[in-house]
Amino acid sequence: MPAIVVVGLQWGDEGKGKIVDFISEKADLAVRYQGGANAGHTVVLNGKTYRFHHLPVAALRGKHVCLASGMVIDPIKLLEELESLNKEGVRPTLTIDGKAHIVLDVHKMLDEAEEASGKGVGTTKRGIGPAYTYKSARVGIRFSDLIEIESIKPRLKKVVDMTRALLSNVYNMNAELDVERVAQFLREVALKLGKYVGDVSLLVNETLDRGGLVILEGAQGTLLDIDHGTYPFVTSSNTTAGAACNSVGIGPKRVDEVIGVAKAYTTRVGKGPFPTEMEEPVASMVRERGKEYGTTTGRPRRVGWFDAVAVKYSIMLNGVTSVAITKADCLSGIDPVKVCLAYDYNGQEIKNFPSSLCVLEKCKPIYVELEGWTDISEREKFEALRGNFDVLPKQLRNYIEFLEKTLACPIKYVSIGAERYETIIR
């Protein structure tokens, strides 16, 4: 059985966690393929909310979960996550790829310094960007390095010297940094997490060879991709479905299905252009109904109407085979609802997502307005979840069908509530 990739089609926070949780019942493996503790995937089960930052959400089902080589992993946050699940009686089997990089305190120091300088893009300050920077500069530390820490001390000295120089020369800060202190931290990491280190690529390929189901879970969203997103207001990794193959270590023919997840509206955290951003008081209404506050930071998210230009761009980049629309219930009671079909750039109509930030910042949305719908009753929800989509408010059905036609991609899942079971398969 081929692999399934689940990817975000907007600026992250689309509800990927819920969709992955919903489809992972029969999974043999679940793999996070990029990012780190900056991600925040949420699952609501029987009224209880579970938040994941590193682990694939299939951990909640007790599945074998993996952290692939494309990730940058904060050992402290990962241990906290494992402990939190253990308290709930959930003890998933975990494999960390030895090629995954370790987020160190020096990375967090640099991230905080950048944000404090006022030049940052609004990161979570979890050290993600600096960790990827050190990886690209070939001075990063990987989990495979934990086997023999003494032998990597010359590399640790490079890490310390580079950090000290950056803090002093760029941010005018002095910090007490010590090679032995970093080495001791890594010894503790080896003691607590060393038993989980393995070869995720081999594990995934062997599972696929014997016909197993593997779900590859992305973090953030396509519009935050370091290459294809709204640069420089992006994350530091590749977030697309194509990146899953490279990070996990499988060939592209191994992937048979790509599920793209998008909210029925749009949200964004931090700085950057946002053509369909809503005005008040509608923005606050949707924010409160959708509980649009960052899972990792708690920051209020910016809220906007559905941007079909951006989502079609993401569908193209990822080769999406089906779409999941989440939080359709959160637009109930709003009339009209708007969908952006094109942009107006200095009087010129643009139907394709521009690569130039200067252009995107000046784009005005060209909307079509659709009739809003009332709250979904419990009876309607019950019948819809049993497979009778036609019992939902006509206006909501029209909205989903309009999006499907506009995106030219089948909408397979529609989420109408926070709980796992509140997901319709069309």
C-alpha positions as CSV (number, residue, x, y, z in Angstrom):
1,M,0.0,0.0,0.0
2,P,1.5,3.4,-0.9
3,A,2.0,6.3,1.5
4,I,-0.5,9.1,2.1
5,V,0.8,12.6,2.6
6,V,-1.3,15.2,4.6
7,V,-0.3,18.8,3.9
8,G,-1.6,22.2,4.7
9,L,-2.9,24.4,1.9
10,Q,-2.8,27.7,3.6
11,W,-0.5,29.4,6.2
12,G,-0.7,26.6,8.7
13,D,-3.2,25.8,11.5
14,E,-5.6,24.3,8.9
15,G,-6.6,21.4,11.1
16,K,-4.2,18.8,9.7
17,G,-4.0,17.2,13.1
18,K,-7.7,16.4,13.2
19,I,-7.6,15.0,9.7
20,V,-4.5,12.8,10.3
21,D,-6.1,11.5,13.5
22,F,-9.3,10.7,11.6
23,I,-7.6,8.7,8.8
24,S,-4.9,7.0,10.9
25,E,-7.0,4.2,12.5
26,K,-5.6,1.6,10.1
27,A,-2.1,3.1,9.8
28,D,1.0,1.0,10.4
29,L,3.3,4.0,10.7
30,A,2.8,7.7,11.1
31,V,5.7,10.1,10.3
32,R,6.3,13.8,10.9
33,Y,8.6,14.9,8.1
34,Q,9.6,18.5,8.8
35,G,9.5,21.4,11.3
36,G,9.9,21.0,15.0
37,A,8.3,22.3,18.2
38,N,6.9,25.3,16.3
39,A,4.1,23.1,15.1
40,G,0.9,22.7,17.1
41,H,-1.4,20.0,16.0
42,T,-4.6,19.6,18.0
43,V,-6.9,16.6,18.5
44,V,-10.2,16.7,20.5
45,L,-11.3,13.3,21.8
46,N,-14.2,12.8,24.1
47,G,-14.1,16.5,25.2
48,K,-10.4,16.4,26.0
49,T,-7.9,18.4,24.0
50,Y,-4.5,16.9,23.1
51,R,-1.8,19.1,21.7
52,F,1.2,17.8,19.7
53,H,4.3,19.7,18.8
54,H,6.7,17.0,17.6
55,L,4.9,13.7,17.6
56,P,2.5,12.7,14.8
57,V,-1.0,12.8,16.2
58,A,-1.5,9.0,15.5
59,A,0.5,8.6,18.8
60,L,-2.9,9.1,20.4
61,R,-4.1,5.9,18.8
62,G,-1.0,4.1,20.1
63,K,0.6,3.8,16.7
64,H,4.2,3.5,15.8
65,V,5.3,7.1,15.2
66,C,8.4,8.4,13.6
67,L,10.3,11.7,13.5
68,A,12.1,12.0,10.1
69,S,15.4,13.4,9.1
70,G,14.0,16.7,7.9
71,M,12.9,17.7,11.4
72,V,14.7,19.8,14.0
73,I,13.9,18.4,17.4
74,D,13.8,20.0,20.8
75,P,14.7,17.2,23.2
76,I,13.2,19.0,26.2
77,K,9.9,19.6,24.5
78,L,9.8,16.1,23.1
79,L,10.3,14.6,26.5
80,E,7.5,16.8,27.9
81,E,5.2,15.6,25.2
82,L,6.0,11.9,25.8
83,E,5.5,12.4,29.6
84,S,2.1,14.1,29.0
85,L,0.9,11.2,26.9
86,N,2.2,8.7,29.4
87,K,0.1,10.3,32.1
88,E,-2.9,9.7,29.8
89,G,-2.0,6.0,29.5
90,V,-0.7,6.5,25.9
91,R,2.7,4.9,25.2
92,P,3.4,5.0,21.5
93,T,6.3,3.2,19.9
94,L,8.7,6.0,18.8
95,T,11.6,6.1,16.3
96,I,13.7,9.2,15.8
97,D,15.8,9.3,12.6
98,G,19.5,9.6,13.5
99,K,19.8,12.2,10.7
100,A,17.4,14.6,12.4
101,H,19.0,17.6,13.9
102,I,18.9,18.7,17.6
103,V,17.6,22.1,18.7
104,L,20.1,23.5,21.2
105,D,19.8,26.3,23.7
106,V,22.0,28.4,21.5
107,H,19.4,28.2,18.8
108,K,16.7,29.5,21.1
109,M,18.9,32.3,22.2
110,L,19.5,33.4,18.7
111,D,15.8,33.1,17.8
112,E,14.8,35.3,20.9
113,A,17.5,37.8,20.0
114,E,16.2,38.2,16.5
115,E,12.6,38.7,17.6
116,A,13.7,41.1,20.4
117,S,15.6,43.2,17.8
118,G,12.3,43.9,16.0
119,K,13.7,42.5,12.8
120,G,12.0,39.1,13.1
121,V,9.1,37.7,11.2
122,G,7.1,36.7,14.3
123,T,8.4,33.3,15.0
124,T,7.5,31.0,17.9
125,K,11.0,31.6,19.4
126,R,11.5,27.8,19.6
127,G,14.9,28.0,17.9
128,I,13.7,26.5,14.6
129,G,15.1,29.0,12.2
130,P,18.6,29.0,13.8
131,A,18.6,25.2,14.0
132,Y,18.0,25.0,10.2
133,T,20.5,27.7,9.6
134,Y,23.2,25.7,11.5
135,K,22.1,22.6,9.5
136,S,22.7,24.4,6.2
137,A,26.0,25.8,7.5
138,R,27.1,22.2,8.2
139,V,27.6,22.8,11.9
140,G,24.4,21.3,13.2
141,I,24.3,18.4,15.7
142,R,22.3,15.3,14.8
143,F,20.9,12.5,16.9
144,S,23.4,10.1,15.4
145,D,26.1,12.2,17.0
146,L,24.9,11.1,20.4
147,I,26.7,7.8,20.0
148,E,30.1,9.4,20.7
149,I,29.8,12.9,22.1
150,E,33.5,13.3,23.0
151,S,34.5,12.9,19.3
152,I,32.2,15.8,18.3
153,K,33.6,18.3,20.8
154,P,35.5,20.2,18.0
155,R,32.2,20.6,16.2
156,L,30.6,21.8,19.5
157,K,33.3,24.4,19.7
158,K,32.3,25.6,16.2
159,V,28.7,25.9,17.4
160,V,29.7,27.9,20.5
161,D,32.1,30.2,18.6
162,M,29.6,30.8,15.8
163,T,26.8,31.6,18.3
164,R,29.0,33.9,20.4
165,A,30.1,35.8,17.3
166,L,26.5,36.2,16.1
167,L,25.2,37.4,19.5
168,S,28.0,39.9,19.9
169,N,28.4,41.3,16.4
170,V,24.8,41.2,15.2
171,Y,22.7,41.7,18.4
172,N,25.3,43.4,20.6
173,M,24.8,40.7,23.3
174,N,27.2,38.9,25.5
175,A,26.4,35.4,26.6
176,E,28.2,32.8,28.7
177,L,28.6,29.9,26.4
178,D,30.6,26.8,27.2
179,V,31.4,23.7,25.1
180,E,31.3,21.4,28.1
181,R,27.9,22.7,29.1
182,V,26.5,21.8,25.6
183,A,28.2,18.4,25.7
184,Q,26.6,17.6,29.1
185,F,23.2,18.6,27.7
186,L,23.8,16.1,24.8
187,R,24.8,13.4,27.3
188,E,21.5,13.8,29.1
189,V,19.7,13.7,25.7
190,A,21.5,10.5,24.8
191,L,20.6,9.0,28.1
192,K,16.9,9.8,27.8
193,L,16.2,9.6,24.0
194,G,19.1,7.5,22.6
195,K,17.0,4.4,22.8
196,Y,14.6,5.8,20.3
197,V,17.2,6.6,17.6
198,G,16.9,4.5,14.4
199,D,16.6,4.6,10.6
200,V,13.2,6.0,9.7
201,S,13.9,5.7,6.0
202,L,14.5,2.0,6.2
203,L,11.5,1.5,8.5
204,V,9.1,3.3,6.2
205,N,10.4,1.5,3.0
206,E,10.2,-1.9,4.7
207,T,6.6,-1.1,5.9
208,L,5.6,-0.1,2.4
209,D,7.2,-3.2,0.9
210,R,5.1,-5.5,2.9
211,G,1.9,-3.5,2.0
212,G,1.6,-1.4,5.2
213,L,-0.1,2.0,5.4
214,V,2.2,4.9,6.1
215,I,0.9,8.4,6.8
216,L,3.3,11.3,6.3
217,E,2.2,14.3,8.4
218,G,3.4,17.8,7.5
219,A,3.6,20.8,9.7
220,Q,2.8,24.5,9.0
221,G,1.4,25.1,5.5
222,T,2.4,25.4,1.9
223,L,2.3,29.2,1.9
224,L,4.9,29.1,4.6
225,D,7.3,26.9,2.6
226,I,10.8,28.3,2.5
227,D,10.9,28.1,-1.3
228,H,7.3,28.4,-2.4
229,G,5.8,30.5,0.4
230,T,5.4,34.2,1.0
231,Y,9.2,34.7,1.5
232,P,10.6,36.1,3.7
233,F,7.5,35.6,5.9
234,V,7.9,31.9,5.9
235,T,9.1,29.0,8.1
236,S,12.6,27.6,7.7
237,S,11.8,24.3,6.1
238,N,10.1,22.8,3.0
239,T,6.5,22.1,3.9
240,T,5.2,20.6,0.6
241,A,4.3,17.0,-0.2
242,G,7.4,16.8,-2.3
243,A,9.5,17.5,0.8
244,A,8.0,14.5,2.5
245,C,9.8,12.2,0.2
246,N,13.1,13.8,0.6
247,S,12.8,14.1,4.4
248,V,11.6,10.6,5.0
249,G,13.8,9.0,2.4
250,I,11.4,7.4,0.0
251,G,11.0,7.7,-3.7
252,P,8.1,9.9,-5.1
253,K,6.4,6.8,-6.6
254,R,5.8,5.6,-3.1
255,V,3.2,8.3,-2.6
256,D,-0.2,7.5,-4.0
257,E,-2.4,10.0,-2.2
258,V,-2.0,13.7,-1.1
259,I,-4.7,15.1,1.1
260,G,-4.6,18.9,1.2
261,V,-6.2,20.5,4.3
262,A,-7.8,24.0,4.3
263,K,-10.1,25.8,6.6
264,A,-13.4,27.1,5.3
265,Y,-11.8,30.5,5.9
266,T,-8.1,31.5,6.2
267,T,-5.8,32.3,9.1
268,R,-2.3,33.5,9.4
269,V,0.1,34.1,12.4
270,G,2.7,36.7,12.4
271,K,3.8,39.2,9.8
272,G,3.3,39.0,6.0
273,P,0.8,39.8,3.3
274,F,-2.7,38.5,3.7
275,P,-5.0,39.7,0.9
276,T,-8.3,38.4,2.2
277,E,-7.9,39.5,5.8
278,M,-11.3,40.2,7.4
279,E,-12.4,43.5,8.9
280,E,-14.0,43.8,12.3
281,P,-16.3,42.8,13.8
282,V,-16.5,39.7,11.6
283,A,-12.9,38.9,12.2
284,S,-13.3,38.7,16.0
285,M,-16.5,36.7,15.6
286,V,-14.8,34.0,13.5
287,R,-11.7,34.1,15.7
288,E,-13.7,33.4,18.8
289,R,-15.9,30.7,17.2
290,G,-12.9,29.0,15.7
291,K,-10.7,29.5,18.8
292,E,-8.1,31.0,16.6
293,Y,-5.2,31.3,19.0
294,G,-1.8,29.6,18.4
295,T,-1.4,26.1,19.9
296,T,2.3,26.8,20.5
297,T,2.3,30.6,21.4
298,G,-1.3,31.4,22.3
299,R,-1.1,34.4,20.0
300,P,-4.4,35.5,18.3
301,R,-4.4,34.5,14.6
302,R,-5.2,36.9,11.8
303,V,-8.5,35.8,10.1
304,G,-9.5,36.1,6.5
305,W,-12.0,34.9,3.9
306,F,-11.3,31.8,1.8
307,D,-8.6,32.6,-0.7
308,A,-9.1,30.3,-3.7
309,V,-6.2,31.8,-5.6
310,A,-3.8,30.8,-2.8
311,V,-5.3,27.4,-2.3
312,K,-5.3,26.5,-6.0
313,Y,-1.6,27.4,-6.0
314,S,-1.0,25.0,-3.1
315,I,-3.0,22.2,-4.8
316,M,-0.9,22.6,-7.8
317,L,2.4,22.6,-5.9
318,N,1.5,19.5,-3.9
319,G,-0.3,17.4,-6.5
320,V,-3.3,17.2,-4.2
321,T,-5.6,14.3,-4.9
322,S,-8.4,15.3,-2.5
323,V,-9.2,18.2,-0.1
324,A,-10.4,18.3,3.5
325,I,-12.3,21.4,4.5
326,T,-12.2,22.1,8.3
327,K,-14.2,24.4,10.6
328,A,-17.1,24.7,8.2
329,D,-19.3,25.1,11.3
330,C,-17.4,28.2,12.4
331,L,-18.8,30.3,9.6
332,S,-22.4,29.6,10.7
333,G,-24.5,32.7,11.2
334,I,-22.3,34.9,9.0
335,D,-24.0,36.3,5.9
336,P,-22.8,36.7,3.3
337,V,-19.6,34.5,3.2
338,K,-17.0,35.5,0.7
339,V,-14.5,33.6,-1.5
340,C,-11.6,35.3,-3.3
341,L,-11.4,34.2,-6.9
342,A,-8.8,36.7,-8.2
343,Y,-6.7,39.7,-7.2
344,D,-6.7,43.2,-8.4
345,Y,-3.2,44.5,-8.8
346,N,-3.1,48.2,-9.8
347,G,-6.2,47.6,-11.9
348,Q,-5.0,44.4,-13.5
349,E,-6.9,41.1,-12.6
350,I,-4.5,38.4,-11.4
351,K,-5.8,34.8,-11.1
352,N,-2.4,33.2,-10.3
353,F,-0.7,33.5,-6.9
354,P,2.2,36.0,-7.4
355,S,5.8,35.1,-6.3
356,S,6.7,38.7,-5.7
357,L,6.0,39.9,-2.2
358,C,5.8,43.5,-3.5
359,V,3.0,42.5,-5.8
360,L,1.1,40.4,-3.3
361,E,1.2,43.2,-0.7
362,K,-0.6,45.5,-3.2
363,C,-3.2,42.9,-4.3
364,K,-6.8,43.5,-3.4
365,P,-9.2,40.5,-3.3
366,I,-11.9,40.1,-5.9
367,Y,-14.7,38.3,-4.1
368,V,-17.8,36.4,-4.9
369,E,-20.4,36.5,-2.2
370,L,-22.4,33.4,-1.2
371,E,-25.4,33.1,1.1
372,G,-24.5,32.2,4.6
373,W,-26.0,29.4,6.7
374,T,-27.5,29.0,10.1
375,D,-26.0,26.9,12.9
376,I,-26.0,23.1,12.2
377,S,-28.5,21.4,14.4
378,E,-27.7,18.3,16.3
379,R,-30.1,16.3,14.2
380,E,-28.5,17.6,11.0
381,K,-25.1,16.8,12.3
382,F,-26.1,13.3,13.4
383,E,-27.5,12.5,9.9
384,A,-24.7,14.1,8.1
385,L,-22.1,12.1,10.0
386,R,-24.0,8.9,9.1
387,G,-23.4,9.8,5.4
388,N,-26.4,11.9,4.5
389,F,-24.7,15.1,3.4
390,D,-27.9,16.5,2.0
391,V,-29.4,17.1,5.4
392,L,-26.9,20.0,6.1
393,P,-28.1,23.5,5.4
394,K,-28.5,24.1,1.7
395,Q,-26.2,27.2,1.8
396,L,-23.4,25.2,3.4
397,R,-23.7,22.5,0.8
398,N,-23.6,25.1,-1.9
399,Y,-20.5,26.6,-0.3
400,I,-18.7,23.3,-0.3
401,E,-19.8,22.5,-3.8
402,F,-18.7,26.0,-5.0
403,L,-15.3,25.5,-3.5
404,E,-14.9,22.1,-5.0
405,K,-15.8,23.4,-8.5
406,T,-13.5,26.5,-8.1
407,L,-10.6,24.4,-6.8
408,A,-11.1,21.7,-9.5
409,C,-10.3,19.1,-6.9
410,P,-12.6,16.8,-5.0
411,I,-13.5,17.7,-1.4
412,K,-13.5,14.3,0.3
413,Y,-13.7,15.4,4.0
414,V,-15.7,18.2,5.7
415,S,-15.2,18.8,9.4
416,I,-18.2,20.3,11.2
417,G,-16.9,20.1,14.8
418,A,-13.8,19.7,16.9
419,E,-14.3,16.1,17.9
420,R,-12.7,13.2,15.9
421,Y,-16.0,11.8,14.9
422,E,-17.4,15.2,13.6
423,T,-15.9,14.6,10.2
424,I,-18.0,13.9,7.1
425,I,-16.7,11.7,4.3
426,R,-18.3,12.7,1.0
